[in-house]
Amino acid sequence: MTHIGMIGIGLMGHGIASNLLKHGHHLTVLEHAGNQPLDALRAAGAQICTSAQVLASQSDVIILCVTGTPQVEAVLMGDDGVLQGLRRGTTVIDCSTAEPASTEKVAALVIAQGGQFLDSPMTRTPKEAAEGRLNLLVGGDAALFERCRPILACFAENIVHTGPIGSGHRMKLLHNYVSLGTVTLLAEAAACAQRSGVDTQTFVDVLAMGGGWGAALERLKPALLSSDPTGLRFSMANALKDLSYYNDMAQKMQAETSVSKAVQSTLQSACDAGHSQALVPELIGLLAHRHQA
């Protein structure tokens, strides 16, 4: 089986790592303060490494699942980074959400050193990550994509080849803009409903039988009906990051951004008010109580 090194064992990465081990791969993970607890992975056979350089020197495939572009660049290009230990022929698969221009830059560095690169951002939630049912949007060489598909299939249900390097991250930003934009719109409407005295169950039922039905409403339902925000375990800070990346990409393409900037502004206000680590569904309550004395 393939020797896989993995960097970024957060909520999504832990599920990915678990499924790689279930499929019999040799897995080494980088120890980091931002990881989820590693006990279950250790018990399943994962090795722990304290150096990205050493991890790279032992790996046929390296999977990154970190927060965003600054973290991707640091873990690849840092003094003890992946590029310091990368072997010829090793494939780097970046499952993070990152800025496409940076993706193209770091991919060129990997390739110049004899490695290979796929950007493979994911959609869905930690629940599907644990179940091995993520969606992957993969940019890169088509032949390399096909060679890596069996590894990706260990933790993904739907795998789409989106085109050349960088296209996976472009598609991910488009997806997250639509997804988070819809959630933000619904949160604002739900806050208005609360202030207007509209019954919450009625609000949900009417949207569900009409034009408001969809994944965004389903993820907000627990927050609306039982004050449980965990239907969408995604922080306000991460949502703001993704919208910032999207708007930067759209502006470089000279695309229209009036709606996306409004979504970003709403998320920015929540973060500025000290709620950056709140889950996105908590936006409903924040908006419902805004401007109240």
N, C-alpha and C positions, 0 to 999 in steps of 0.2 A: 504494500500500500504506500501511498504518497506520504512523504515527510512534509507536513504543513506547519508553518509558523504563523501564529495569529497575534495581532496587536490590537487591543481594544475589546476588553471583555466586560462591556456594559450590559444594559438591559437586552439589547439586540444581540450583541456579540456572544453573550453567554449561551443563548439558544443555538446560535450557529456552531459554536465550539462543541456543545453537547451532541449535536447531530453528526458532526464530523467524526467524533469518537464512536458513536453508535454504528457508523458505517465502516469502522475498522481502520481509519487512518491514524498514522502516528502524528500526534499533535503536541506542539510546544507553544506555550503562551507567555507573553511578556508580563512580568509582574509590574503592576502600576497601582498607584493609590486610587485611581478612578475606576478600577475593576469592581465588578460584583464579587462576592466571596468565591474563592476557587476550590473550596473543599470538595464539592461534588465532582468537579472536573479532575482533580487529583485522584479521587477514588476510582474514576473511570479510566485512568491511565495517562492523563495529560502530564507532560513535563513542564516545569516552571523555569523561566530564564529571566535574568535581571538586566540583560543587555540586548538592545535591538540589533547591534552589530553581530553578536554571537548567534542570536536567533537566525539572522539571515544566512550566516555561514553554514547552518545546518539544515536549511530548508529548500525543498524543490518548489514549493508554492508558498507565498506569503500573503495572508489576507489581512487587510487593514479595515477596522471598523471603529474609527475614532470620530470625534465630534464634528470637525469641519476642516477647512483648508489650512489654518495655522497649524493644527495638530498633524495633518498629513505631511505638510512640508517639514515640520520639526522631526517627525519620526523617520522620515526618509533621508533628510539632508543634514541632520544634526551631527555633532562630533562623534557620537556613539550610535549613529543612525544606521538604517538598513543599507544604504549605499556603501557604507564602510565595509560591509561584510558580504555583499551580494555576489553570488556565484554566477558564472555564465550559464544561460539557459533557465535560470530561475524565473518564475512568473509571479509578478506582483498583481494582486487583485484588490482594488480599492472599493470597498463596500460603503465607504463614508458618503456623506453629502458634501460636495465640494464645488468650488468655482471652476467651470470648465476651462478657463484660460490657464489656471494653475495646474489642472489635470494634464493638459497638453504639455506644459513645461516639465513637470516631474516625470511624466512618461518618457519624454525625450532623454532625460538624464538616465533613467533605468535602461532604456534601449541602448544608449551610448556605452553603457557599461556591460553590455552583452545580455541583459535581461529582457523580459517580455512584460507587457502591461495590458491589463483590462480594467476599465472603470466599470464597476458593477453595483451601483447604488440599489437600495432595496425599498420596497413599500410594504405596507401592513405594519403590524404591531409586535411587541415582545411575545404576545401569546402565540402568534403564528411562527415567530422565530423558534420558540421552544418546540413547536409541533413540526418543524421542518417544512413550513408552508408559506415561505416568503415569496414575494414577487421580485425578480431581478431584472434590471434594465442594463444591458451589457454593451459597452462600446469597446471596439478593438478589432484586430484582424479576425476575419471570419474563420480561418482555419484554426487559429489559436482558441477562439471561442468554442469551437466544436471539440477540441482536445480537452478543454477545461469543463465542458458541460457536465460530465459525470460527477465532478467535485461539487459544482454548483447545485446539482440536483440533490445532493445530500441534505441541503437545508432550504431548498426552494421548490415551490409547486409550479410556478409559471416563470419561464425564463425567456426573455425577449432580446434578440440581438438588434440593437438600435442603429448600428452603423460604425463609423470609425471612432478612434479614441476621442473622448470628450462628449460623444453623443449620449452616452448613458447618463452622465451628469446633467446634460441639458434637458433630457427627458424627465429626469427626477425633479428638477426645479420647476418644470412645467406642471408636473403632477402635483407637487406639494403646494404650488400656488393655487391650483384649482381646489385641492382638498382643504387646505388651511383657509383659503379665502371663503369657501362655502361654510366651513365651521364658524368662522368669524362673523359672517353675515347672519347665520342662524343664532349665534350668541347675542348679537345686537338686537335681533328681532325678539328673542326670548326675553331679554331685559326690558324691552319696550312693552311686551305683553304683561310682564309682572307689574310694571308701573301703571299699566292701564287697567289692571284688575281682571285680565283675561285668565280664566282657569288654565293651569298648566297642562292638565290631561287633555283638555279640549284643544289647546294649542298644538300638542303633539299629534292628536288623532286627526285633526283637520289637515295638517301638513302631510301626514303619512298617507292620506287618501287622495292627495292632490300633488301639486308641483313641488312640494317641499320634501317628498320622500327621497331617501337615498342613504348612502353610507354615512354621510356627515350627521344626519338626524339620528341614525341608529347609535352612533358613538356618543351623541349628546344626551340620549334618552335617560341613561342612569343619573346623570347630573340634574336633569330637569325633573325627573319623577321621584328620585330618592336621595338627592344631594350627594351622589357618588361620582366624583370626577374621573374615576379610573377607567371609564370606557374609552378614553383616549389618553394613554400614558405618555404624553409628550409635553415637555415644558414650554412655558411662554418664551424663554430664552432661545430654545432651539427653533421654535416657530419664527421668531424674529430673525434669527440667523438665516433661515431658509428664504424668507421673503426678501431679506437684504441681498442675498446671492441672486435671487430671481430678478430683482429690479436692476441690479448691476448688469446682469446678462442682457436683459431686455433693452436697457439704455444703450449698451454697446451695439446692439442690433438695430437701434433707432426704432424700436417697437413702442407701441402705446403703453403707458404705465399708470394712467390716472386711477384706475380701480386698484391695481396692485399697491400703489403708494398709499392709498387710503387704508388698505388692510395692514400694511407695514406700520402706518402711523398709529392705528389702534393697538397693535401689539407693542409698539414702542412706548406708548403711554402706560400700559400695564406694567412693563418692565421698569420704567422710570419711577413708578409709584411703589416700587419695592417688591413686585410680584414675579420676578424673573424665573423663580423656581416653582411657581404654581403651575398646575397642569392647565392646558388650554381650556377645558370645559369650565374651569373656575372663572373664566372671562365673563360668563353670564352674570354671576353675582357682582363682580367688579363693575360691570357696566350698569347693572340695575341700581346700584347705590351711588354711582358717580353723580356729582353735583348736589348730593343731599347734604344738608347741614349736619 
